[in-house]
């Protein structure tokens, strides 16, 4: 279960058993959100969790609130306007080297035949990786010819409307329209749903109607001619018509109700789709007839609802299924309806007679996808049992066409073949004999579908399991295995991942690339092998909801981690210079945007538009070392090698500015016009002014004492403090500098030094802090060891690591020192 706040953050938790049925709306006090109260409403993920959760025999109904109407429990008189709002974050998504492939399950399929531009056939796929792709189809090949990237969450469905309009819907609560034959141009973003949009249905090719349904129980009927019409400029009305959703108000408001919808535009109103009101729970499936006059919907209420598309009014509802309805089809006239359900049944309905004509018990588990022949005489069905069946609706004869390794989510008939999408990232084409399905049954091995349950489905097979007719698909559009497990390593630069194929890889998040591919090895063993005893602040978070690594940067946490340049092997930079991992990573991600911005503003960019790196950095290290700017000038576009992101597979970013809501784009597609309306203010401040926000102290307080029995003393002033990343050998230098011995000054046999002799990297000052002040050594150094909890510390161990792995206490660190003889 996920809880969603106004700031689009999620918290996962488990519900304890309740002793009574109740409706819940919660407000939580979250300590890691600065103890602010965030008003939350329970949200359910599509296709995974039902609206009703059962704990033992107790039923707890969760009301799903609209995201723009967030409710709370408790004192409603609090002044919410005084509550600090969480800063917007920036997410970058690491793309695979082969960016033409999907990297998560396929939720949507749409076929465009005989495209008006070139007469070619195209397949469109929508994925849980948040992208859509267009595939140019040949007899024996499919080539990715465009990627459509704008949604900021899963793409759940896609349909073709008219000659060249692609419509997609997403868990980001929006619909988007695209020029299907473009290179990925988003023509409009439609905001009307209050929750995840799960399904779409389009009328015939000559119609402009499309319907959408979602988890909020909402069903909308859109006239795309009216929705996509240019909005009048009077009264400053604005809509989101940009490709990334960053411009305008981000809302399409609606009015209209028929084929001849009149668009009224005011400052707060535009086109409004027809709302089909009646569902009380989530909608999972829609279908509309070719003429666009009849719409059917189904979901968790287990009934098929029939609607008049012209008015949005309910016509009737059809009862019979005993579980969620997951797939629907209508014939061209709108009289007959096919439904597939999680009860494993397929039902044929006569809408005119308002009854179920036939039930087909073919599958052994949930039916998730349906497709019919053009004459509506046969149905192809797939679902959770990994199987694809063909059933004759009249004779009830069925054949198992094929079985796969993943549940079937979507089907799309294409001439004599059928495209099959699953929870895997690949799409397969199988023979289907769509023009003459009887050829399938002539191969034998068919059975008569039962009408009660799957246990009665194969009475003619005498208990034997059906044998698939086809063993291999005729064509496969391969995807990239989705990442399913990850571990952020202690160095806070590397993330170990394991994908669905079992391959284990090591990613470097500071430059968005795979640094090691270990193949199919034990993830746990590799994690133990890569363990480092090192402590660095957590400056990013990660998730894999898109099937790839999504790295989240939030201020001020993303600026809390630092390393010395020597540790990063940055050539030409003073080894003791501190490098902020978050700042440099942000510059690496947005180098292309910085270059484009400078070009647009007339500033000279680096030669050939390339970023500075390698020897360029070495040659100009002193002039371009990172310092806190005065806020009135921009830094040169320079990226150190450990933060260079790959040009061949640049990351995508998801973020938002002051207007338009969240948006997503590949960084290579940014044109330099993006500003505070598009990017978070903190992001621009650090990129353009090199100014970091105030953040928690990055220093470590500690005490330094001689070991028990030691006669060696140093001049200290109580508690000391130093950067968390300070290494033990710097503490040794400090001890040598401040050493006081009770022996004569000239007694050096045992390594004794008088006060003031020599110097160290750090010196004590009035407040006990470390300050820089290096001088050449003038005498032979004594050998000093630093201990913590009676354990000798390695010279290269940082104070943060000592406190985490050796001291292991919340109070100030206590270190001891001693002179080692004859070393």
Rosetta blueprint (number, residue, H / E / L):
1 X L
2 X E
3 X E
4 X E
5 X L
6 X L
7 X L
8 X L
9 X L
10 X E
11 X E
12 X E
13 X L
14 X L
15 X L
16 X L
17 X L
18 X L
19 X L
20 X L
21 X L
22 X L
23 X E
24 X L
25 X L
26 X L
27 X E
28 X E
29 X E
30 X L
31 X H
32 X H
33 X H
34 X L
35 X L
36 X L
37 X E
38 X E
39 X E
40 X L
41 X E
42 X E
43 X E
44 X L
45 X L
46 X L
47 X L
48 X L
49 X L
50 X L
51 X L
52 X E
53 X E
54 X E
55 X E
56 X L
57 X L
58 X E
59 X E
60 X E
61 X E
62 X L
63 X L
64 X L
65 X L
66 X L
67 X L
68 X L
69 X L
70 X L
71 X L
72 X L
73 X L
74 X L
75 X L
76 X L
77 X L
78 X L
79 X L
80 X H
81 X H
82 X H
83 X L
84 X L
85 X L
86 X L
87 X L
88 X L
89 X L
90 X E
91 X E
92 X E
93 X E
94 X L
95 X L
96 X L
97 X L
98 X L
99 X L
100 X L
101 X L
102 X L
103 X L
104 X L
105 X L
106 X E
107 X E
108 X E
109 X E
110 X E
111 X E
112 X E
113 X L
114 X L
115 X L
116 X L
117 X L
118 X L
119 X L
120 X L
121 X L
122 X E
123 X E
124 X E
125 X E
126 X E
127 X E
128 X L
129 X L
130 X L
131 X E
132 X E
133 X E
134 X E
135 X E
136 X E
137 X E
138 X L
139 X L
140 X L
141 X L
142 X E
143 X E
144 X E
145 X E
146 X E
147 X E
148 X E
149 X E
150 X L
151 X L
152 X L
153 X L
154 X L
155 X E
156 X E
157 X E
158 X E
159 X E
160 X E
161 X E
162 X L
163 X L
164 X L
165 X E
166 X E
167 X E
168 X E
169 X E
170 X E
171 X L
172 X L
173 X L
174 X E
175 X E
176 X E
177 X E
178 X E
179 X E
180 X L
181 X L
182 X L
183 X L
184 X L
185 X L
186 X E
187 X E
188 X E
189 X E
190 X E
191 X E
192 X L
193 X L
194 X L
195 X L
196 X L
197 X E
198 X E
199 X E
200 X E
201 X E
202 X E
203 X L
204 X L
205 X L
206 X L
207 X L
208 X L
209 X E
210 X E
211 X E
212 X E
213 X E
214 X E
215 X L
216 X L
217 X L
218 X L
219 X E
220 X E
221 X E
222 X E
223 X E
224 X H
225 X H
226 X H
227 X H
228 X L
229 X L
230 X L
231 X L
232 X L
233 X L
234 X H
235 X H
236 X H
237 X L
238 X L
239 X L
240 X L
241 X L
242 X L
243 X L
244 X L
245 X L
246 X L
247 X L
248 X L
249 X L
250 X L
251 X L
252 X L
253 X L
254 X L
255 X L
256 X L
257 X L
258 X L
259 X L
260 X L
261 X L
262 X L
263 X L
264 X L
265 X L
266 X L
267 X L
268 X L
269 X L
270 X L
271 X L
272 X L
273 X L
274 X E
275 X E
276 X L
277 X L
278 X L
279 X L
280 X L
281 X L
282 X L
283 X E
284 X E
285 X E
286 X E
287 X E
288 X E
289 X L
290 X L
291 X L
292 X L
293 X L
294 X E
295 X E
296 X E
297 X E
298 X E
299 X E
300 X L
301 X L
302 X L
303 X E
304 X E
305 X E
306 X E
307 X E
308 X E
309 X L
310 X L
311 X L
312 X L
313 X L
314 X E
315 X E
316 X E
317 X E
318 X E
319 X E
320 X L
321 X L
322 X L
323 X L
324 X L
325 X E
326 X E
327 X E
328 X E
329 X E
330 X E
331 X L
332 X L
333 X L
334 X L
335 X L
336 X E
337 X E
338 X E
339 X E
340 X E
341 X E
342 X L
343 X L
344 X L
345 X E
346 X E
347 X E
348 X E
349 X E
350 X E
351 X L
352 X L
353 X L
354 X L
355 X E
356 X E
357 X E
358 X E
359 X E
360 X E
361 X E
362 X L
363 X L
364 X L
365 X L
366 X L
367 X E
368 X E
369 X E
370 X E
371 X E
372 X E
373 X L
374 X L
375 X L
376 X L
377 X L
378 X E
379 X E
380 X E
381 X E
382 X E
383 X E
384 X L
385 X L
386 X L
387 X E
388 X E
389 X E
390 X E
391 X E
392 X E
393 X L
394 X L
395 X L
396 X L
397 X E
398 X E
399 X E
400 X E
401 X E
402 X E
403 X E
404 X L
405 X L
406 X L
407 X L
408 X E
409 X E
410 X E
411 X E
412 X E
413 X E
414 X E
415 X L
416 X L
417 X E
418 X E
419 X E
420 X E
421 X E
422 X E
423 X L
424 X L
425 X L
426 X L
427 X E
428 X E
429 X E
430 X E
431 X E
432 X L
433 X L
434 X L
435 X L
436 X L
437 X L
438 X H
439 X H
440 X H
441 X H
442 X L
443 X L
444 X L
445 X L
446 X L
447 X E
448 X E
449 X L
450 X E
451 X L
452 X L
453 X L
454 X H
455 X H
456 X H
457 X L
458 X L
459 X H
460 X H
461 X H
462 X L
463 X L
464 X L
465 X L
466 X L
467 X L
468 X L
469 X L
470 X L
471 X L
472 X L
473 X L
474 X L
475 X E
476 X E
477 X E
478 X L
479 X L
480 X L
481 X L
482 X L
483 X E
484 X E
485 X E
486 X E
487 X E
488 X E
489 X L
490 X L
491 X L
492 X L
493 X L
494 X E
495 X E
496 X E
497 X E
498 X E
499 X E
500 X L
501 X L
502 X L
503 X L
504 X E
505 X E
506 X E
507 X E
508 X E
509 X L
510 X L
511 X L
512 X L
513 X E
514 X E
515 X E
516 X E
517 X E
518 X E
519 X E
520 X L
521 X L
522 X L
523 X H
524 X H
525 X H
526 X H
527 X H
528 X H
529 X H
530 X L
531 X L
532 X L
533 X L
534 X L
535 X L
536 X L
537 X L
538 X L
539 X L
540 X L
541 X E
542 X E
543 X E
544 X L
545 X L
546 X L
547 X L
548 X L
549 X L
550 X E
551 X E
552 X E
553 X E
554 X L
555 X L
556 X L
557 X H
558 X H
559 X H
560 X L
561 X L
562 X E
563 X E
564 X E
565 X L
566 X L
567 X L
568 X L
569 X L
570 X L
571 X L
572 X L
573 X L
574 X L
575 X L
576 X L
577 X L
578 X E
579 X E
580 X E
581 X H
582 X H
583 X H
584 X H
585 X H
586 X H
587 X H
588 X H
589 X H
590 X L
591 X H
592 X H
593 X H
594 X H
595 X H
596 X H
597 X H
598 X H
599 X H
600 X H
601 X L
602 X L
603 X L
604 X L
605 X L
606 X L
607 X H
608 X H
609 X H
610 X L
611 X L
612 X E
613 X L
614 X L
615 X H
616 X H
617 X H
618 X H
619 X H
620 X L
621 X L
622 X L
623 X L
624 X L
625 X L
626 X L
627 X L
628 X L
629 X L
630 X L
631 X L
632 X L
633 X L
634 X L
635 X L
636 X L
637 X L
638 X E
639 X L
640 X L
641 X H
642 X H
643 X H
644 X L
645 X L
646 X L
647 X L
648 X L
649 X L
650 X L
651 X L
652 X E
653 X E
654 X E
655 X E
656 X L
657 X L
658 X L
659 X L
660 X L
661 X L
662 X L
663 X E
664 X E
665 X E
666 X E
667 X H
668 X H
669 X H
670 X L
671 X L
672 X L
673 X L
674 X L
675 X L
676 X L
677 X L
678 X L
679 X L
680 X L
681 X H
682 X H
683 X H
684 X H
685 X H
686 X H
687 X H
688 X H
689 X H
690 X L
691 X L
692 X L
693 X L
694 X L
695 X L
696 X L
697 X L
698 X L
699 X E
700 X E
701 X E
702 X E
703 X E
704 X E
705 X E
706 X E
707 X L
708 X L
709 X L
710 X L
711 X L
712 X L
713 X E
714 X E
715 X L
716 X L
717 X L
718 X L
719 X L
720 X E
721 X E
722 X E
723 X E
724 X L
725 X L
726 X L
727 X E
728 X H
729 X H
730 X H
731 X H
732 X H
733 X H
734 X H
735 X H
736 X H
737 X H
738 X H
739 X E
740 X E
741 X L
742 X L
743 X L
744 X L
745 X L
746 X L
747 X L
748 X L
749 X L
750 X L
751 X L
752 X L
753 X L
754 X L
755 X L
756 X L
757 X L
758 X L
759 X L
760 X L
761 X L
762 X E
763 X E
764 X E
765 X L
766 X L
767 X L
768 X L
769 X E
770 X E
771 X E
772 X E
773 X L
774 X L
775 X L
776 X L
777 X L
778 X L
779 X L
780 X L
781 X L
782 X L
783 X L
784 X E
785 X E
786 X E
787 X E
788 X E
789 X L
790 X L
791 X E
792 X E
793 X L
794 X L
795 X L
796 X L
797 X L
798 X E
799 X H
800 X H
801 X H
802 X H
803 X H
804 X H
805 X H
806 X H
807 X H
808 X L
809 X L
810 X L
811 X L
812 X L
813 X E
814 X E
815 X E
816 X E
817 X E
818 X E
819 X E
820 X L
821 X L
822 X L
823 X L
